[in-house]
Amino acid sequence: MNALLSIAFVLCWSSGFIGAKLGAGSAAAVTVLMWRFLPLAVILLVVAATLGRASWRGLSARDAVRQTAIGVLSQSGYLLTVYYAIQLGVSSGTTALIDGVQPLVAGALAGPLLGQYVSRRQWLGLCLGVAGVALVTTADAMAANGVAAWAYLVPFLGMLSLVAATFLESRSRTRVAPGVALTVHCATSAVLFTVLAMGAGAAAPPAEAGFWAAVGWLVVLSTFGGYGLYWLILRRSGVTKVNALMFLMAPVTAVWGAVMFGEPFGVQTGLGLAVGLAAVAVVQRGGRRESGQDPRNARGPRKTGRSPLPDAHSLPACPAPKPQDSGHRLSGGCS
């Protein structure tokens, strides 16, 4: 099951870069994002008011504010930078490469922020993954013409935004129902993108079938598929494992681009995909010791609790962690 979820997550998350490129050809980034989230937020709010009212009981103001902040970081901030970068001319593969740095940043911050242990094998896999995504997109970045150098900094801001959202949620000890979290996130994004689109005079959607095809693509594959599976796998497997899968986004996006847009797919791309797969395997194997002893702590194994994280599916949640069970392993989680 975990393998199937991982495959589905990689495909759906990668589809977001392709959907952004599809939408960029017919409208401004804020226009695409407004119409991606506005109808979705309306539907989710209607469902919450009719069928899902029980899930909202007990939601405190503090929890609502936290989920709003997570939505701003993980959806609004992240997606706006990705779409804007592609609109500026940064290729989808290069944008995916920059996002691929996220696991290394998350791994470096996990110790001081969460007090979680990262094994040497996992660090090896993380560094190997960076090498894999670099192989896929280095040539593309060097061959780009007419793209301002500062444009490549825009996806970095989105990557940092998603890292911040991941840690903000990981530090939470309060269970929020998956449907509630997704509704808050999407409603927050709908409001922000609508305000931005109206302020830019770009709220009106273009009368093109391709625009609505891109919006449908993004809602189904990227929001429910990629975004929902991101939090689901994070809850089940931990920060390191879910972020190791991010190393596959650049090479898989290159495959999407080759199939849909005729972008070149050469030996270097194939090699990068192979290295990325090896990186995921190394990190996954390095995390299997999560039920064993922390090599830096001779007192024996410790439980790893994790508060449930928002996703698009109603699944059993991990038990909320106790204060003394904060853990020292980045790959922990419930099975």
C-alpha positions as CSV (number, residue, x, y, z in Angstrom):
1,M,0.0,0.0,0.0
2,N,2.8,2.4,0.9
3,A,4.5,1.8,-2.5
4,L,1.3,2.5,-4.4
5,L,0.7,5.7,-2.4
6,S,4.2,6.8,-3.1
7,I,3.8,6.2,-6.9
8,A,0.5,8.0,-7.0
9,F,1.9,10.9,-5.0
10,V,4.9,11.4,-7.3
11,L,2.7,11.3,-10.4
12,C,0.1,13.6,-9.0
13,W,2.6,16.1,-7.5
14,S,4.6,16.2,-10.8
15,S,1.4,16.9,-12.7
16,G,1.1,20.2,-10.9
17,F,4.1,21.6,-12.7
18,I,2.7,20.5,-16.1
19,G,-0.7,21.9,-15.1
20,A,0.9,25.2,-14.3
21,K,2.5,25.2,-17.7
22,L,-0.8,24.4,-19.4
23,G,-2.5,27.2,-17.5
24,A,0.3,29.7,-18.1
25,G,-0.3,29.5,-21.9
26,S,-3.8,30.9,-21.5
27,A,-4.0,33.2,-18.4
28,A,-2.0,34.9,-15.7
29,A,-0.9,32.8,-12.7
30,V,-3.3,34.5,-10.3
31,T,-6.2,33.9,-12.7
32,V,-5.5,30.2,-12.9
33,L,-5.0,29.9,-9.2
34,M,-8.2,31.9,-8.4
35,W,-10.4,29.6,-10.6
36,R,-8.6,26.5,-9.3
37,F,-9.5,27.2,-5.7
38,L,-12.7,29.4,-5.8
39,P,-15.1,26.7,-7.0
40,L,-13.3,24.0,-5.0
41,A,-13.6,26.1,-1.8
42,V,-17.3,26.7,-2.4
43,I,-18.0,22.9,-2.8
44,L,-16.0,22.1,0.3
45,L,-17.8,24.7,2.4
46,V,-21.2,23.4,1.3
47,V,-20.1,19.9,2.2
48,A,-18.9,21.2,5.6
49,A,-22.2,23.0,6.2
50,T,-24.3,20.0,5.3
51,L,-22.6,16.6,5.6
52,G,-19.5,17.4,7.6
53,R,-20.7,19.5,10.5
54,A,-19.7,17.0,13.1
55,S,-16.1,17.2,12.0
56,W,-16.0,20.9,12.9
57,R,-17.1,20.5,16.5
58,G,-14.4,21.2,19.0
59,L,-12.3,23.2,16.5
60,S,-10.7,25.9,18.6
61,A,-9.8,29.4,17.3
62,R,-6.2,28.5,17.8
63,D,-6.5,25.4,15.7
64,A,-8.3,27.4,13.0
65,V,-5.6,30.0,12.9
66,R,-2.8,27.4,12.7
67,Q,-4.6,25.6,9.8
68,T,-5.0,29.0,8.1
69,A,-1.3,29.7,8.4
70,I,-0.5,26.2,7.1
71,G,-2.8,26.8,4.1
72,V,-1.1,30.1,3.4
73,L,2.3,28.5,3.4
74,S,1.7,25.1,1.8
75,Q,-0.8,26.2,-0.8
76,S,-0.9,29.9,-1.4
77,G,2.7,30.8,-1.0
78,Y,4.1,27.7,-2.6
79,L,1.8,27.6,-5.6
80,L,2.1,31.3,-6.4
81,T,5.9,31.1,-6.6
82,V,5.8,28.0,-8.7
83,Y,3.3,29.5,-11.2
84,Y,5.0,32.8,-11.3
85,A,8.4,31.2,-11.9
86,I,7.0,29.3,-14.9
87,Q,5.3,32.4,-16.2
88,L,8.7,34.2,-16.0
89,G,10.1,31.5,-18.3
90,V,11.7,29.1,-15.8
91,S,11.0,25.6,-17.2
92,S,8.9,23.1,-15.3
93,G,11.9,20.8,-14.9
94,T,14.1,23.5,-13.4
95,T,11.3,24.6,-11.1
96,A,11.0,20.9,-9.9
97,L,14.7,20.8,-9.4
98,I,14.7,23.8,-7.1
99,D,11.8,22.2,-5.2
100,G,13.9,19.1,-5.0
101,V,16.2,20.9,-2.6
102,Q,13.4,20.8,0.0
103,P,14.2,17.4,1.5
104,L,17.8,18.4,2.3
105,V,16.5,21.7,3.9
106,A,13.9,19.8,5.9
107,G,16.4,17.2,7.0
108,A,18.9,19.8,8.2
109,L,16.2,21.6,10.2
110,A,14.5,18.5,11.7
111,G,17.1,18.2,14.4
112,P,17.0,21.7,15.9
113,L,13.3,22.2,15.3
114,L,11.8,18.8,16.1
115,G,14.6,17.1,18.0
116,Q,14.4,14.1,15.6
117,Y,17.2,11.8,14.5
118,V,18.4,11.5,10.9
119,S,20.6,8.4,10.2
120,R,23.8,8.5,8.2
121,R,22.1,6.3,5.6
122,Q,19.3,8.8,5.2
123,W,21.7,11.7,4.9
124,L,23.4,9.7,2.1
125,G,20.1,9.2,0.4
126,L,19.2,12.9,0.7
127,C,22.5,14.0,-0.9
128,L,22.2,11.3,-3.6
129,G,18.8,12.6,-4.4
130,V,20.1,16.2,-4.9
131,A,22.6,14.8,-7.3
132,G,19.9,13.0,-9.3
133,V,17.7,16.0,-9.8
134,A,20.7,18.1,-10.7
135,L,21.6,15.7,-13.5
136,V,18.1,16.0,-14.9
137,T,17.7,19.8,-15.1
138,T,21.2,21.3,-15.1
139,A,21.4,21.2,-18.9
140,D,18.0,22.7,-19.2
141,A,18.8,25.6,-16.9
142,M,22.0,26.4,-18.7
143,A,20.3,26.4,-22.1
144,A,17.5,28.8,-21.0
145,N,17.4,32.0,-23.0
146,G,15.8,35.3,-22.1
147,V,15.1,34.3,-18.5
148,A,16.3,36.8,-15.8
149,A,18.7,35.3,-13.3
150,W,16.5,36.5,-10.4
151,A,13.6,34.4,-11.7
152,Y,15.3,31.3,-10.4
153,L,15.1,32.6,-6.9
154,V,11.3,32.6,-7.0
155,P,10.9,28.8,-6.7
156,F,13.3,28.9,-3.7
157,L,10.8,31.0,-1.8
158,G,8.1,28.5,-2.6
159,M,10.3,25.6,-1.4
160,L,11.0,27.4,1.9
161,S,7.3,28.1,2.3
162,L,6.4,24.4,2.0
163,V,9.1,23.5,4.4
164,A,7.8,26.0,6.9
165,A,4.3,24.5,6.6
166,T,5.5,21.0,7.1
167,F,7.3,21.9,10.4
168,L,4.4,24.0,11.6
169,E,2.0,21.0,11.2
170,S,4.5,18.5,12.6
171,R,4.8,20.6,15.8
172,S,1.0,20.6,16.3
173,R,-0.3,18.2,19.0
174,T,-4.0,18.8,18.2
175,R,-5.9,16.5,15.9
176,V,-7.8,18.3,13.2
177,A,-10.1,16.3,10.9
178,P,-8.7,15.8,7.4
179,G,-11.7,17.3,5.7
180,V,-11.7,20.3,8.0
181,A,-8.0,21.0,7.4
182,L,-8.4,20.7,3.6
183,T,-11.5,23.0,3.6
184,V,-9.6,25.7,5.6
185,H,-6.6,25.5,3.4
186,C,-8.6,25.7,0.1
187,A,-10.8,28.5,1.4
188,T,-7.8,30.5,2.5
189,S,-6.2,30.1,-0.9
190,A,-9.4,31.0,-2.7
191,V,-9.7,34.3,-0.7
192,L,-6.1,35.2,-1.2
193,F,-6.0,34.4,-4.9
194,T,-9.3,36.1,-5.6
195,V,-8.1,39.3,-3.9
196,L,-4.8,39.2,-5.9
197,A,-6.6,38.5,-9.2
198,M,-9.1,41.3,-8.7
199,G,-6.4,43.7,-7.6
200,A,-4.4,42.9,-10.8
201,G,-7.5,43.2,-13.0
202,A,-7.2,39.5,-14.0
203,A,-10.2,37.9,-12.3
204,A,-12.1,37.3,-15.5
205,P,-11.3,33.8,-16.9
206,P,-10.4,33.5,-20.6
207,A,-13.0,32.0,-23.0
208,E,-10.7,29.1,-23.9
209,A,-11.4,25.4,-23.4
210,G,-7.7,24.9,-22.7
211,F,-7.9,27.1,-19.6
212,W,-10.7,25.1,-18.0
213,A,-9.0,21.8,-19.0
214,A,-5.9,23.1,-17.1
215,V,-8.1,24.1,-14.1
216,G,-9.7,20.6,-14.0
217,W,-6.3,19.0,-14.3
218,L,-5.0,21.0,-11.4
219,V,-8.0,20.4,-9.1
220,V,-8.2,16.6,-9.6
221,L,-4.6,15.6,-10.0
222,S,-2.7,18.3,-8.1
223,T,-5.1,19.4,-5.2
224,F,-6.8,16.1,-4.3
225,G,-4.0,13.9,-5.6
226,G,-0.7,15.6,-5.0
227,Y,-1.6,17.9,-2.1
228,G,-3.8,15.3,-0.3
229,L,-1.3,12.5,-0.7
230,Y,1.6,14.7,0.6
231,W,0.0,15.1,4.0
232,L,-1.3,11.5,4.1
233,I,2.2,10.0,3.4
234,L,3.7,12.6,5.8
235,R,1.4,11.3,8.5
236,R,2.0,7.7,7.8
237,S,5.8,7.7,7.2
238,G,7.3,10.9,8.5
239,V,9.1,13.9,7.1
240,T,12.2,12.2,5.7
241,K,10.4,9.6,3.7
242,V,7.8,11.9,2.2
243,N,10.5,14.4,1.3
244,A,12.7,11.7,-0.2
245,L,10.0,11.2,-2.8
246,M,10.3,14.8,-3.8
247,F,13.7,13.9,-5.4
248,L,11.7,12.1,-8.1
249,M,9.7,15.2,-9.1
250,A,12.3,16.7,-11.4
251,P,13.0,13.6,-13.5
252,V,9.3,12.6,-13.6
253,T,8.3,16.1,-14.6
254,A,10.9,15.9,-17.4
255,V,9.0,12.7,-18.6
256,W,5.7,14.6,-18.4
257,G,7.2,17.4,-20.4
258,A,8.7,15.1,-23.1
259,V,5.3,13.3,-23.5
260,M,3.0,16.4,-23.5
261,F,5.2,19.2,-24.9
262,G,7.9,17.4,-26.8
263,E,10.7,18.5,-24.5
264,P,13.9,16.5,-24.9
265,F,14.5,13.4,-22.8
266,G,18.0,12.2,-23.2
267,V,20.5,10.0,-21.5
268,Q,21.2,12.5,-18.7
269,T,17.5,12.6,-17.8
270,G,17.4,8.8,-17.7
271,L,20.5,8.7,-15.5
272,G,19.0,11.3,-13.1
273,L,15.8,9.3,-12.8
274,A,17.8,6.2,-11.9
275,V,19.8,8.1,-9.3
276,G,16.6,9.6,-7.8
277,L,15.1,6.1,-7.5
278,A,18.3,4.9,-5.7
279,A,18.1,7.9,-3.4
280,V,14.5,7.0,-2.4
281,A,15.5,3.4,-1.8
282,V,18.4,4.4,0.4
283,V,16.3,6.8,2.5
284,Q,13.4,4.3,2.9
285,R,15.8,1.5,4.1
286,G,17.5,4.0,6.4
287,G,14.2,4.7,8.1
288,R,13.3,1.0,8.8
289,R,15.3,1.2,12.0
290,E,12.7,3.5,13.5
291,S,11.5,0.9,15.9
292,G,15.0,0.1,17.1
293,Q,17.5,1.9,19.2
294,D,18.7,5.4,18.6
295,P,22.5,5.1,18.2
296,R,23.0,8.3,20.2
297,N,20.9,7.1,23.1
298,A,21.8,3.9,24.9
299,R,18.6,3.8,26.9
300,G,16.8,1.7,24.2
301,P,14.0,2.3,21.8
302,R,11.6,5.1,22.2
303,K,8.1,5.5,20.8
304,T,7.6,8.0,18.0
305,G,4.2,9.7,18.2
306,R,2.9,12.1,15.5
307,S,-0.1,14.2,15.5
308,P,-2.4,13.6,12.6
309,L,-1.8,15.7,9.5
310,P,-4.4,17.0,7.1
311,D,-5.2,15.1,3.9
312,A,-8.0,14.6,1.4
313,H,-9.0,11.3,2.8
314,S,-10.8,10.2,5.9
315,L,-8.4,7.6,7.3
316,P,-7.5,6.5,10.9
317,A,-5.1,9.0,12.5
318,C,-1.9,8.4,14.4
319,P,-2.4,8.8,18.2
320,A,-1.5,12.2,19.4
321,P,2.1,12.2,20.9
322,K,2.7,12.5,24.6
323,P,5.1,15.2,25.8
324,Q,7.7,12.6,26.8
325,D,7.4,10.9,23.4
326,S,8.7,13.7,21.2
327,G,11.1,11.2,19.7
328,H,14.5,11.4,18.0
329,R,13.8,9.9,14.7
330,L,12.7,11.8,11.6
331,S,11.3,8.8,9.9
332,G,8.7,7.9,12.6
333,G,5.0,7.6,12.3
334,C,2.2,5.2,12.6
335,S,1.8,2.2,10.3
